[in-house]
Amino acid sequence: MNRKPAPQTRTTVRCGIYTRKSTEEGLQQEFNSLDAQRESAEAFIKSQAQEGWEC
């Protein structure tokens, strides 16, 4: 008997991003450490898309 494998269901993992800065120094810059933290976290989440991760 020739059976097709059952379709796999992918679980979605919704991810939240938390950024933090301990001082106000540098916050007025156009691109600051909070922006860098967010970009880094978004890139990691995107790298896990095959596992169902989404931002």
Biopython code that builds the backbone (N, CA, C, O; Angstrom):
import numpy as np
from Bio.PDB.StructureBuilder import StructureBuilder

atoms = [
    (1, "MET", "N", (0.847, -1.167, 0.000)),
    (1, "MET", "CA", (0.000, 0.000, 0.000)),
    (1, "MET", "C", (0.902, 1.243, 0.000)),
    (1, "MET", "O", (1.887, 1.301, 0.735)),
    (2, "ASN", "N", (0.561, 2.216, -0.817)),
    (2, "ASN", "CA", (1.358, 3.427, -0.951)),
    (2, "ASN", "C", (0.659, 4.563, -0.211)),
    (2, "ASN", "O", (-0.347, 5.091, -0.686)),
    (3, "ARG", "N", (1.187, 4.937, 0.942)),
    (3, "ARG", "CA", (0.559, 5.986, 1.754)),
    (3, "ARG", "C", (1.360, 7.275, 1.673)),
    (3, "ARG", "O", (2.591, 7.258, 1.645)),
    (4, "LYS", "N", (0.652, 8.378, 1.637)),
    (4, "LYS", "CA", (1.300, 9.684, 1.707)),
    (4, "LYS", "C", (1.500, 10.037, 3.173)),
    (4, "LYS", "O", (0.636, 9.754, 4.004)),
    (5, "PRO", "N", (2.628, 10.651, 3.496)),
    (5, "PRO", "CA", (2.815, 11.058, 4.894)),
    (5, "PRO", "C", (1.797, 12.126, 5.276)),
    (5, "PRO", "O", (1.414, 12.966, 4.461)),
    (6, "ALA", "N", (1.380, 12.075, 6.511)),
    (6, "ALA", "CA", (0.420, 13.065, 7.010)),
    (6, "ALA", "C", (1.062, 14.446, 6.974)),
    (6, "ALA", "O", (2.238, 14.579, 7.310)),
    (7, "PRO", "N", (0.322, 15.476, 6.575)),
    (7, "PRO", "CA", (0.891, 16.825, 6.557)),
    (7, "PRO", "C", (1.235, 17.264, 7.976)),
    (7, "PRO", "O", (0.489, 17.020, 8.925)),
    (8, "GLN", "N", (2.364, 17.905, 8.086)),
    (8, "GLN", "CA", (2.784, 18.386, 9.399)),
    (8, "GLN", "C", (2.191, 19.767, 9.636)),
    (8, "GLN", "O", (2.195, 20.623, 8.752)),
    (9, "THR", "N", (1.690, 19.964, 10.829)),
    (9, "THR", "CA", (1.196, 21.282, 11.181)),
    (9, "THR", "C", (2.307, 22.024, 11.908)),
    (9, "THR", "O", (2.972, 21.483, 12.792)),
    (10, "ARG", "N", (2.484, 23.253, 11.519)),
    (10, "ARG", "CA", (3.539, 24.058, 12.122)),
    (10, "ARG", "C", (2.930, 24.946, 13.194)),
    (10, "ARG", "O", (1.931, 25.625, 12.954)),
    (11, "THR", "N", (3.518, 24.939, 14.349)),
    (11, "THR", "CA", (3.079, 25.781, 15.438)),
    (11, "THR", "C", (3.706, 27.157, 15.289)),
    (11, "THR", "O", (4.910, 27.276, 15.064)),
    (12, "THR", "N", (2.899, 28.179, 15.414)),
    (12, "THR", "CA", (3.414, 29.542, 15.371)),
    (12, "THR", "C", (3.868, 29.935, 16.766)),
    (12, "THR", "O", (3.154, 29.730, 17.747)),
    (13, "VAL", "N", (5.061, 30.501, 16.841)),
    (13, "VAL", "CA", (5.597, 31.002, 18.101)),
    (13, "VAL", "C", (5.683, 32.518, 17.965)),
    (13, "VAL", "O", (6.529, 33.036, 17.237)),
    (14, "ARG", "N", (4.817, 33.214, 18.658)),
    (14, "ARG", "CA", (4.817, 34.678, 18.585)),
    (14, "ARG", "C", (5.823, 35.216, 19.591)),
    (14, "ARG", "O", (5.784, 34.873, 20.773)),
    (15, "CYS", "N", (6.718, 36.058, 19.109)),
    (15, "CYS", "CA", (7.811, 36.567, 19.936)),
    (15, "CYS", "C", (7.653, 38.062, 20.173)),
    (15, "CYS", "O", (7.356, 38.821, 19.250)),
    (16, "GLY", "N", (7.850, 38.465, 21.384)),
    (16, "GLY", "CA", (7.888, 39.880, 21.737)),
    (16, "GLY", "C", (9.328, 40.292, 21.964)),
    (16, "GLY", "O", (10.161, 39.473, 22.352)),
    (17, "ILE", "N", (9.618, 41.543, 21.725)),
    (17, "ILE", "CA", (10.983, 42.050, 21.894)),
    (17, "ILE", "C", (10.975, 43.095, 23.007)),
    (17, "ILE", "O", (10.172, 44.027, 22.998)),
    (18, "TYR", "N", (11.867, 42.924, 23.945)),
    (18, "TYR", "CA", (12.029, 43.868, 25.044)),
    (18, "TYR", "C", (13.423, 44.461, 24.925)),
    (18, "TYR", "O", (14.412, 43.730, 24.892)),
    (19, "THR", "N", (13.504, 45.788, 24.861)),
    (19, "THR", "CA", (14.806, 46.456, 24.831)),
    (19, "THR", "C", (14.930, 47.314, 26.076)),
    (19, "THR", "O", (13.938, 47.729, 26.675)),
    (20, "ARG", "N", (16.171, 47.567, 26.448)),
    (20, "ARG", "CA", (16.397, 48.269, 27.701)),
    (20, "ARG", "C", (17.669, 49.086, 27.618)),
    (20, "ARG", "O", (18.655, 48.656, 27.018)),
    (21, "LYS", "N", (17.647, 50.255, 28.216)),
    (21, "LYS", "CA", (18.839, 51.098, 28.324)),
    (21, "LYS", "C", (18.886, 51.631, 29.736)),
    (21, "LYS", "O", (17.893, 52.158, 30.238)),
    (22, "SER", "N", (20.031, 51.498, 30.382)),
    (22, "SER", "CA", (20.122, 51.860, 31.798)),
    (22, "SER", "C", (20.317, 53.356, 32.033)),
    (22, "SER", "O", (20.079, 53.840, 33.139)),
    (23, "THR", "N", (20.744, 54.089, 31.013)),
    (23, "THR", "CA", (20.894, 55.539, 31.152)),
    (23, "THR", "C", (20.240, 56.222, 29.955)),
    (23, "THR", "O", (19.930, 55.577, 28.954)),
    (24, "GLU", "N", (20.035, 57.525, 30.069)),
    (24, "GLU", "CA", (19.454, 58.273, 28.956)),
    (24, "GLU", "C", (20.525, 58.748, 27.974)),
    (24, "GLU", "O", (20.206, 59.331, 26.938)),
    (25, "GLU", "N", (21.771, 58.503, 28.297)),
    (25, "GLU", "CA", (22.870, 58.935, 27.440)),
    (25, "GLU", "C", (22.768, 58.297, 26.051)),
    (25, "GLU", "O", (22.651, 57.078, 25.924)),
    (26, "GLY", "N", (22.812, 59.127, 25.027)),
    (26, "GLY", "CA", (22.802, 58.642, 23.661)),
    (26, "GLY", "C", (21.421, 58.400, 23.069)),
    (26, "GLY", "O", (21.312, 58.050, 21.894)),
    (27, "LEU", "N", (20.367, 58.579, 23.855)),
    (27, "LEU", "CA", (19.023, 58.316, 23.341)),
    (27, "LEU", "C", (18.611, 59.305, 22.247)),
    (27, "LEU", "O", (17.771, 58.982, 21.407)),
    (28, "GLN", "N", (19.186, 60.485, 22.253)),
    (28, "GLN", "CA", (18.826, 61.498, 21.261)),
    (28, "GLN", "C", (19.467, 61.236, 19.901)),
    (28, "GLN", "O", (19.129, 61.902, 18.922)),
    (29, "GLN", "N", (20.386, 60.280, 19.829)),
    (29, "GLN", "CA", (21.016, 59.948, 18.555)),
    (29, "GLN", "C", (19.988, 59.333, 17.611)),
    (29, "GLN", "O", (19.016, 58.712, 18.042)),
    (30, "GLU", "N", (20.226, 59.522, 16.310)),
    (30, "GLU", "CA", (19.299, 58.984, 15.311)),
    (30, "GLU", "C", (19.206, 57.454, 15.402)),
    (30, "GLU", "O", (18.122, 56.892, 15.241)),
    (31, "PHE", "N", (20.319, 56.788, 15.655)),
    (31, "PHE", "CA", (20.356, 55.329, 15.835)),
    (31, "PHE", "C", (21.078, 55.070, 17.149)),
    (31, "PHE", "O", (22.252, 55.414, 17.292)),
    (32, "ASN", "N", (20.385, 54.467, 18.105)),
    (32, "ASN", "CA", (20.999, 54.248, 19.419)),
    (32, "ASN", "C", (20.970, 52.765, 19.786)),
    (32, "ASN", "O", (20.569, 51.921, 18.985)),
    (33, "SER", "N", (21.398, 52.467, 20.998)),
    (33, "SER", "CA", (21.507, 51.059, 21.398)),
    (33, "SER", "C", (20.151, 50.354, 21.458)),
    (33, "SER", "O", (20.082, 49.140, 21.267)),
    (34, "LEU", "N", (19.076, 51.096, 21.721)),
    (34, "LEU", "CA", (17.750, 50.477, 21.713)),
    (34, "LEU", "C", (17.397, 50.008, 20.302)),
    (34, "LEU", "O", (16.837, 48.928, 20.119)),
    (35, "ASP", "N", (17.731, 50.830, 19.313)),
    (35, "ASP", "CA", (17.505, 50.446, 17.919)),
    (35, "ASP", "C", (18.335, 49.214, 17.563)),
    (35, "ASP", "O", (17.846, 48.299, 16.900)),
    (36, "ALA", "N", (19.588, 49.196, 18.004)),
    (36, "ALA", "CA", (20.478, 48.070, 17.715)),
    (36, "ALA", "C", (19.964, 46.787, 18.367)),
    (36, "ALA", "O", (20.012, 45.716, 17.763)),
    (37, "GLN", "N", (19.475, 46.900, 19.598)),
    (37, "GLN", "CA", (18.925, 45.725, 20.276)),
    (37, "GLN", "C", (17.721, 45.181, 19.523)),
    (37, "GLN", "O", (17.586, 43.971, 19.339)),
    (38, "ARG", "N", (16.853, 46.079, 19.091)),
    (38, "ARG", "CA", (15.651, 45.646, 18.369)),
    (38, "ARG", "C", (16.020, 44.983, 17.048)),
    (38, "ARG", "O", (15.475, 43.933, 16.709)),
    (39, "GLU", "N", (16.940, 45.586, 16.302)),
    (39, "GLU", "CA", (17.358, 44.999, 15.024)),
    (39, "GLU", "C", (17.945, 43.605, 15.216)),
    (39, "GLU", "O", (17.667, 42.686, 14.447)),
    (40, "SER", "N", (18.752, 43.470, 16.247)),
    (40, "SER", "CA", (19.376, 42.179, 16.527)),
    (40, "SER", "C", (18.316, 41.122, 16.868)),
    (40, "SER", "O", (18.373, 39.996, 16.375)),
    (41, "ALA", "N", (17.366, 41.493, 17.702)),
    (41, "ALA", "CA", (16.313, 40.558, 18.087)),
    (41, "ALA", "C", (15.438, 40.189, 16.883)),
    (41, "ALA", "O", (15.075, 39.025, 16.715)),
    (42, "GLU", "N", (15.102, 41.173, 16.051)),
    (42, "GLU", "CA", (14.290, 40.887, 14.867)),
    (42, "GLU", "C", (15.024, 39.944, 13.916)),
    (42, "GLU", "O", (14.417, 39.040, 13.341)),
    (43, "ALA", "N", (16.332, 40.157, 13.751)),
    (43, "ALA", "CA", (17.118, 39.290, 12.870)),
    (43, "ALA", "C", (17.134, 37.857, 13.399)),
    (43, "ALA", "O", (17.038, 36.908, 12.621)),
    (44, "PHE", "N", (17.256, 37.695, 14.713)),
    (44, "PHE", "CA", (17.263, 36.351, 15.286)),
    (44, "PHE", "C", (15.909, 35.678, 15.087)),
    (44, "PHE", "O", (15.843, 34.505, 14.720)),
    (45, "ILE", "N", (14.836, 36.414, 15.326)),
    (45, "ILE", "CA", (13.498, 35.850, 15.148)),
    (45, "ILE", "C", (13.305, 35.423, 13.696)),
    (45, "ILE", "O", (12.775, 34.344, 13.431)),
    (46, "LYS", "N", (13.734, 36.264, 12.756)),
    (46, "LYS", "CA", (13.622, 35.912, 11.340)),
    (46, "LYS", "C", (14.436, 34.668, 11.011)),
    (46, "LYS", "O", (14.040, 33.877, 10.155)),
    (47, "SER", "N", (15.574, 34.487, 11.684)),
    (47, "SER", "CA", (16.399, 33.308, 11.416)),
    (47, "SER", "C", (15.728, 32.020, 11.898)),
    (47, "SER", "O", (16.134, 30.923, 11.515)),
    (48, "GLN", "N", (14.716, 32.157, 12.729)),
    (48, "GLN", "CA", (13.990, 30.996, 13.265)),
    (48, "GLN", "C", (12.623, 30.814, 12.603)),
    (48, "GLN", "O", (11.791, 30.053, 13.098)),
    (49, "ALA", "N", (12.391, 31.504, 11.494)),
    (49, "ALA", "CA", (11.095, 31.447, 10.819)),
    (49, "ALA", "C", (10.709, 30.023, 10.440)),
    (49, "ALA", "O", (9.529, 29.676, 10.483)),
    (50, "GLN", "N", (11.683, 29.191, 10.067)),
    (50, "GLN", "CA", (11.366, 27.806, 9.692)),
    (50, "GLN", "C", (10.808, 27.023, 10.877)),
    (50, "GLN", "O", (10.200, 25.969, 10.690)),
    (51, "GLU", "N", (11.005, 27.525, 12.084)),
    (51, "GLU", "CA", (10.465, 26.889, 13.295)),
    (51, "GLU", "C", (9.120, 27.495, 13.681)),
    (51, "GLU", "O", (8.525, 27.097, 14.682)),
    (52, "GLY", "N", (8.636, 28.460, 12.889)),
    (52, "GLY", "CA", (7.336, 29.077, 13.153)),
    (52, "GLY", "C", (7.393, 30.362, 13.935)),
    (52, "GLY", "O", (6.354, 30.900, 14.316)),
    (53, "TRP", "N", (8.603, 30.876, 14.187)),
    (53, "TRP", "CA", (8.726, 32.101, 14.977)),
    (53, "TRP", "C", (8.292, 33.306, 14.152)),
    (53, "TRP", "O", (8.613, 33.403, 12.967)),
    (54, "GLU", "N", (7.569, 34.213, 14.775)),
    (54, "GLU", "CA", (7.226, 35.464, 14.131)),
    (54, "GLU", "C", (7.220, 36.583, 15.177)),
    (54, "GLU", "O", (6.932, 36.362, 16.354)),
    (55, "CYS", "N", (7.540, 37.764, 14.717)),
    (55, "CYS", "CA", (7.645, 38.920, 15.615)),
    (55, "CYS", "C", (6.270, 39.507, 15.861)),
    (55, "CYS", "O", (6.140, 40.489, 16.592)),
]
sb = StructureBuilder()
sb.init_structure("model")
sb.init_model(0)
sb.init_chain("A")
sb.init_seg("    ")
for serial, (resi, resn, name, xyz) in enumerate(atoms, 1):
    if name == "N":
        sb.init_residue(resn, " ", resi, " ")
    sb.init_atom(name, np.array(xyz, "f"), 0.0, 1.0, " ", f" {name:<3s}", serial, name[0])
structure = sb.get_structure()
